[in-house]
């Protein structure tokens, strides 16, 4: 059975979240309060193009 741990540090001007799977760091997210972006937020959009070789997609999230 795989053991996963989520570690959160939200002190000070930035928040950090790490995922540790079987003792190995697998993912890290950081967000600074001054430079808040759209990372981690949920948006409705339309996929315009997929680049499988780069594991990336272009998504139109529209205008407000």
N, C-alpha and C positions, 0 to 999 in steps of 0.2 A: 504494500500500500504506500503510495507516494505521500510525503508530508510536505505541506505548503504553509508558509508563514507570510503574513502581510505586516510590514513594519511602517508606521506612520509617525512623522515628526512635523508638527504644525506650529512650532514655536518660532517667534521672530517674523522677519519679513518674507519668509518663503515656506512653502509646504512641500514635504518630500514623502513619497510613498515608494516602497520597495517590495518586490515579491521574491521570496526565497523558496526554491523548490529543491528538495533533497539536499539541503545544505549549500546550494549554488544560487547566486544572485541571477535571476532570470529577467527581471524588468525593473526599471526605475522611472518615476515621473517626478518632475519638479515644476513648481509654479511660483513665481514671484508676485507679490501683491502689486508692485508698481507696473509690471508688464503682463497683466492678465491677457491671455489670448483665448482662442476658441478651442484649445486642446482640452479634452475631457468633457466638453459640453455636448449636448445632443442636438443635431440639426436635421431637418428634413431636406433632402436634396435629390438631384438626378445625376446618375453616373453618366458622364459624357464619353469617357475613353478609359480603357484598362490597359496597363502595360505589364503583362505577366512576368516578363524578364526582370523587371525592377520591383515587382510586388507593389505596384502603385496604381492609383486611379485618380482621374480628374473628375471632381464633383462640383456641380453648379448648386450653390446653396441659396441663390436668388438674392433679392434686394429686400430691405425692410420697408 
